[in-house]
Amino acid sequence: MFDFIMKGVLRDRSRSFLPLVLIVTGVMVTSLYYSFIRGYERIAIAGSARYDTGHVKVITQAYAEELDQKPYDLGLLGTGALLEELKKDYPQLRLLERIQFGGLVDVPDANGETIVQGESAVMAVDLLSGGEELKLLNLQEALRKGHLPGKPDEIILSKGLFEKLQVKLGDEVSLITSTMYGAMAVGNYTIAGVVVFGIPVLDRGMMLMDLGDAQRLLDMQDGAGEIIGLFNDNEYHWQEAVQIVESFNEKYTKADDEFSPVMLPLHKQGDMESTLVWMRSAIFMIIGFFVFIMGLVLWNLGLINGIRRYGEMGLRLAIGERADHIYWSLIAEAIVIGFLGSVIGTVIGVIIGYFLMAHPFDMSHYLSNATVLMSPDISADVNWFSYVIGFIPGFLATVVGAGFAGMAIFRRRTSSLFKELE
């Protein structure tokens, strides 16, 4: 029976070609769409975690209320002791201190008179120890000119700020800002290098300086604006992050002290939670749409195919074949066609997904005015679910569509068969 069905499917192209094309296309698009959204989600989380949110972030309660403004004057003090406690409590995290603030960069001439000024966003991280931050921010790969800071009072500028200020490597610039207590602060720094992150919002006007230099400038000895924590495997574990946050806040946060520390997970910062929920919902909405459309079209194809094969079905009934046997033979055909189409569609979708993983699509041209911390290289993320998320709906839609279409066989009247065959 199986050999008979296979020969019919392979030899009669009118019976299988259109359903196969539809199934292959639907399964391929579904698998590729899932892999693409997963890649987009992974890149969005990784970029946000590395440059801003961490997987978890420790700040003061007052800082949390104005989180988007980076109010370093409401930052943490006594971070040395706090870090030691956190490292003992949460060994699964890598913990890093950062200060983010804004300032005015002044470029003087030989007489100390201002040539040009420009606003800058400043990120202060641990640059001199040659440790985790250099890897996390990909500074060695991002460096385009000069060298990374090797001593105090050396800074790195983004390409956009470097060109805007019209300076050269080795020039001295002044950074004008205010301390955490509101007093005016001015520091002189030497330009050591120029970096290009590939992220427009950073490349337009970013200055990187060592954490120790920023603490002296801002009068924040043993202090930081925030402490970010990242899981050791660099993957964001949503549920584990929530558990860590709950245990930390229970131990350290005091409701009556606005300067007591509080921890936030990545998805509770900015619009990350709504973005991640939307992406995950979009996956299943689109898949449901494709399954519905495939099932509807395959049902109609089954009906059309049944009309084309009206005489065949009547002849089979006339010579004594049972209606239920014919019905299940149609289901068997649908299983064969659905299986072949789903396999081919899954293979094509996964191959394209792997290609996008190896060759990311550069979106920098379209993100030139973006304000989000996300890499412009968009790629897919193929995992085991990419193999089944298209295959199962494609296969089921084929069988269900054939099942509904084939029910017309039971409405055929034996008494009219010979009249129909004339």
N, C-alpha and C positions, 0 to 999 in steps of 0.2 A: 504493500500500500504506500509506504513511504517513497519507494523508488518511483512509483507511478506519479505521485504528487510532485516530486522533484523534477521529473522529466517534463511534466506539464508546465511547471513554473519556468524552467529554463528554456523550453522550446517555444512556448507561446508568449512572446514578448508583450502582446496586448494585455495579457492577464497580469503581468508582474511589473512592467517597466515603470508606469506612472506611480503606483504605490511605492516602489523602491526609491524612486527619485524623491518623492515627498518625505519618506521616512529618513533617508540619508541626510537630506537638507535639514529637517527638523532636529534630528539627533545631533548633528554636527553643530548647529547654531546653539542648541541648548548647552552642550558640553563646553563649547568655546566661550559662551557668555558667562557660564559659571566660573571658569578658570580666569577669565578676564576680570570679573568683579572681585574674585578672591585676590588676584594680583593687585588690583587697585586698593583694596582694603589693606593688604599687607604693606604696600608702599606708604599709604597714608598713616598707618599706625607707626611704622618704623621711622618715618620722617618726623612726625610729631614727637615721638619718644626721644629721639636723639637730640633734637634741637630745642625742644621746649618742655613738654609735659612729663617726660620720663614715663615709666609704666606706673609708678606712683610718685607723688610729690609731697614733701613735708614743708609746710609754710606756717606762719602764724594765722590765727583766726581773723585778725584785722587785715592781713595781706590777702586772705582768701576772698574777702568781700569785694576787693578791687583787683582781682587777679589779672584781668586783661591789661591793667595799667602798669603792672610790675612795680608796685610801690615799695622800693627797697628801704625807704625810711620806716616801714613797718615790718622789716625783716627779722630773721632769727639772730639771737645772740647766744653765746655759749655753745656754739655748734660743735666744738671739739669733743666735749663730754657727751653731747647728744649722739654724735656719730659713733662713738665707742659703744654706747648702749644699743644703737640700732644694728650694728654689725653683729653683736651677740644675739639679739632677738631674731634677726632676719638674715641668716647666712645665705639664703637663696637670692639675695639682692646685692647688686653693686651700687654703692652710694657715693654721690658726687655733689660737691657744693658749687653753687653758681650765684652770680649777681648779674642781673640785667637792669640796665638803666640807660638814660639818654643824656646827651651832652652836645656842646657846641665845639667843633674842632676849629682851631685858629692856626693859620699858617703865617708865620712872621717872615719879614725880610731880614737882611743883615743888621739893620738898625733896630729890629724888634717891632717894626710897624706891621700891622696886619695887611697881608696881601689878599687873602681870600678866607672865607669862613664857610662852614657847612655843618648841618645837623647830622648826628650819627646815633644809631642805636648801638650800644656797647654791651658785649657779653664778656663777662670775666669768668674764666675757668682756670683750672690748674694746668698751665702750659709748661712750666719749667721743670717739672719732675719727669717729663717724657712718658707719662703713664696713660691711663685709661682715656682721658679726654682727647688726646691726639688721634687715637684709633676711632673713638666714637664719632668725632666730627670729620673724620677722613681728611685731616689737615695736610698730611704729607701728599696725598693724591690731589688735593685742592690747590696746593701751592703752585703758583705760576711764575712768580719772581721772588728773588731774595731767599731768605731762610726763615725757619721758625724761630721764635724768641729763645735765646739761650741765656739771657741774664735779665735782671729787673729793668723796668722802664723801656722795654722793647714791645712794640705792638705789631699787629697784622691788620691790614685794611682790605676790605673787599674791593674788587676791581672797579665797581661803579664809584665808590667813594674816592679811590685813588685817582681816577681820571677826573672826577669833579673838582678835587682840590688842586690838581695839576702839580703834584709833588713828585719827588724822586726817592728811590730807596736811600736810606741813610739820613733823610731830612728829619728835622725835629719839628714836632707840632705840639700845640698846647690843647689840652682838653679842659673845657670849662663846664662845671656842673655844680651840684650842691651836695653837702654831706648828708648823712642820714638824719642829722639834727637840724638841717635847714641852712647851715652856714655855706658861704660860697667856697668852692674848692677848685683849684687850678693845678694841673699836673703837666709836666713836660715829658714827652715820650719820643723815642726814635722809631722810625718806620723800618721794620726788619723785612717784611715780605708782603706779597699780594696774593690773595686767594680767590678762587672762583668755585663756589659750591654747586653751581648749576641750579640753584633755587633762587628765582628772581627776587623774592622778598628779602633775602639775605644779601644777594650780590649788589643790590642798589645802594646800600649805605650802612654796612656793618663794620664795626671795629672789634677786634678780639684782643684782650689783654690778660695778663696773668692775674689770678685771684688775689695774690698777695699785694700787687700794685693797687688793685681796686679797693681792697680793705684799707690800705693806708690813705688813699685819696678820699674815700667816703667816710673815714673815721669809723670803720666797722671791724676793728680788731676782734678776732674770734667770732665773726659774724658772717652771715650770708643771706641773700634774699630768699633762697630756696635750696632744698636738698632733694635731688631727684634720685630715684631708685629704679634700676633696671634688672630684670631677671637674668640670671647667669647664662641662659640659653638664648637670650635676645628675642624670645617670643613673648607676646603678651597673653598671659593667662587670666582671663576675665574673672573667673570665680575665685581663684587663689588671691588675686589682687584685692578683691572685695573682702576676703577673710583677713588679709593682712591689715587693711585699712581699719576694719572694725576692731581688731585687737589693739592696734596702735592708739586709736582715738579713745578707747576705753581706758588705756593706761596713762596717756599723756595729756589729753585735752581736758581743760577745765572750763566749764561754761561761764564762770564769772571772771575769767582772765582772757582778755582779747589778744594778749601776746603769748598765750600758751600755744604749743605746736598742734597742728591738725594735719592729717594726711588725706590726700585726694587720689583716687585712682585715675588712670588716663581717661576713661570714658566719662568722667564727671567734670572734665575741664573743657571750657569753651563749648563748642557744638559737637564734640566728638561722639557723644552718646547718640544723638539724633542721627548723625551721619552714619555711624556703624549700624544702627537699627534699620535705617533706610536701605543700606546696601544689602543687608541680609534679607530684608523683606522683599526687596526688588528681585532677588534671585528666585524666590519661590513664586512670586507673582508672574514673572516672565515665563517660568517653567510651566505653571498652571495654564497660562495663555496658550503656549505652544502645544501642550497636551490636548487642550480643548479644540484648537484649530485642527491639529492632526487627526484627532478622533472624528471630528465633524466631516472633514474632507474625505477621510478613508471610508467613513460610512457611506457618503455619497458615491465614492468610487465603487464601493461594493454593490450599491444599488444599480449603478450604471452597468457594472460588470455582470450583475445578475440578469439585467434586461438583455445584454448582448448574448448571454449564455442561456437565455430563456428556453430555447429549443433543446439544448443539451440537458438541462435539468428535467424538462418534460419527458424526453426520451428515456432518461435514467429511471424516472418514476414509472413510466409506461412498461418497462421491461421487468419491473418488480422490485427495484431498489427502494429501500425504505427512506422516507423523508429525513428521519433523524440521522441515518448513515450519510446521506448527501450533506446534511448540515454540518456534521462533524468533519467531513472531508474538506469542506470550505474553511472551517476553523483551522484544520491542519495546514492548509495552504497559507492561511494568514500567519500561522506560527512560523512557517518556513520563511515567508517574505519578511515578516517583522524581525525575525532573528538576523537574517542576512543584512537587511537595511540598517538595523541598529548597530550591528558589528561594524559595518563599513562607515557609518556616520560617526560612531565613537572613535574609530581609528583616525579618521580625517581630522576630527575636532581636537583630539589629543595631540596629534602631530603638529597642527598649527599652534596649539598652546605651548608645546615645548619649543617651537621655533621662536615664539614671542618671548619666552623666558630667556633664550640665548641671545636674542636680538631685540631688546626693548625698543618701543616706539618713542621717539623723541618728541615731546609736546612743548618744549621750551618756547617755540615760536608763538604758541597759543596762550602761554602763561606769563607773558612779559609784564602784564599789569596785575598779576595775582598777588594776593595778600596771605596765602596759606603756606605753611611750611611743608611742602610736598615735593618730592623729586619729580622732575619733568620727564623722566624715563619711565614710561608705563609698560608694564609687562604682565604676563599671565602667571598664575600660580597653579600648576597641575598637581593634584593629589589623587588619592584613591577614589574620592567621590566624583571626580571628573569622569571616571570610567563608567559609573552607574547612573549618574544623574540624567543623562540623555538616553542611555540604553533602556532602562526600565520603563520610563514613560512612552518611548517610541514603540517598544514591543507591546506594551499593554494597549496603547491606542490602536494599534493595528488589529489586535485580536478582538477588542471590544467593538471596533467599527465593523469588522467582518461579522461578529456575532449578531449585531442589530440588523445588518443588511441581509444576512442569511435567513432570518426568521420568516421572510416572505415565502420560502419554500413550503412551509407548513400551511400556507393559505391556498396552495394549488389544489384544484379539484380533479380527482382521478377521472371523473366522467367526461371532462372536457379535454383531456390530454390528446386523444386521437384527432379531435377537431382542430386543435392548435397545431398539430404536426402536419396537417394537410398542406 
